[in-house]
Amino acid sequence: MFATPQLNFGYWGQVEGMVVFNHFMSAIVALLLLKAGLNNKEIRQYFSHPVVLLPIVIGLYSIIASISHRLPVLSLYGSPQLGQGAFGYFALSLLTVLYFHVFKTIK
C-alpha cells in the first residue's frame, strides 16, 4: 500500500514508504500493547520470551554502537533501502509480541 507511486519519495522510493509504514504501525502496536499490557499479565510476560528479547538486545546494542559512528542515524533508522536499524529491531520485537498475543487468542 505504501509502495504506490504517489507516495514515492527519496532515492529508493518503492521501499522507503514501506519502512516508514512499518515504523508507524509498530508505534500504533506499541500503544495498543501498552494499553492492553497494563491490565493483562500474560502480555507483559511475552516480553521475556527469547524471540522477543533478542531483537531488543540487538536494538540496544545498535543504540550504544551509534555513539561511536560517524552517522549515528544509520544505526538508529538503518539504511533507506532496508530500514534495519535499532528502531527496526524494536519494531520486530513489538510485532512478535503482537503475533504471540493474536496466535494465543485464536488458538
N, C-alpha and C positions, 0 to 999 in steps of 0.2 A: 504494500500500500504506500509506503513512504519512498519507494524507488520510482515513482511516476515522474515523467519529465517535468511536470510543473513544480516539483519540489527539489529538483536537482540544483545543488549549489556546490561550489568548490571544484577542485580539480577532479576528484573521484565522485562525481555526482550521484551515481547509482547506489553507492554504498554509504555515503555519509549520512543520508537521510535515515537509513535503517539503523545506523549506530545511534543517532540522536533519538530515534523512536525507541530503541532498546533501553537507553538510559531513562527516558521519560516514563516508559511503562514500569521499569524497575522502581522508580521513585513512587509511583502510584501503588505498586505492590508493597513497598516498604511501609507506606502509610496504612494500608489495609492490614498488613501483618502486625503493625504496632497496635492498631485499634483492637484487633481480634486477640492478640497475644497478651494484652493486659488482663483479660479475664480467663484465658484458656492456657492452662499449664502445659498441655500437650504441644501446643505451637511453640512455646518457649523451649521445650526440650528438643525440638527439631534442630535448633541451632547448635546443639552439642554433638550432632552426628558428624562423623569424619568427612562425609561427602560435602557437607556444608562448611565445615571448619577449614578444609584445605584451600578453597578459593579465598576465604577470609584471610588466612595466613599469607597467601601469595599477594593479596592486595595490600596488606600491611607492610610486607617486605618491599613492595613496589613504592609505597609512600616513603618509607625510610630511605630506600635507594635513590629516590628522586632528589634528595637533598644534595647529593654529590654530582648530579648530572648537569650538563650544560643547558639542556632544555628539559626542565622538570615536568613540563606539561605533557610531554610524550610518555612519561612514566605514569602520569595520572590518567590521561584520557586514552592513551595508545595512539597508534598511527591512524591517520584518517581512513585508510583502506580497511583496517580490521577492528579498531576500537578496543583492542585487548590490553588495556592499561589497568590500573588499580580499580578504577570505577567499574570497568567491565567485569572484573573478578567479583566485586561486591554484588553487582547485578546478577551474576551467575549464582552466587550463594542464595540471594533472595528468591530467585526464580526456582531454585532447587527446593527451598523450604515451601514455597507455594505448591510445587509439584507433590511433595510429600503430603501436604495437607489435603489437596484435592484427591490424590490417589487413595488416601485413607478414608475420606468421606464417601467416595464412590464404592469402595470395597465393602 
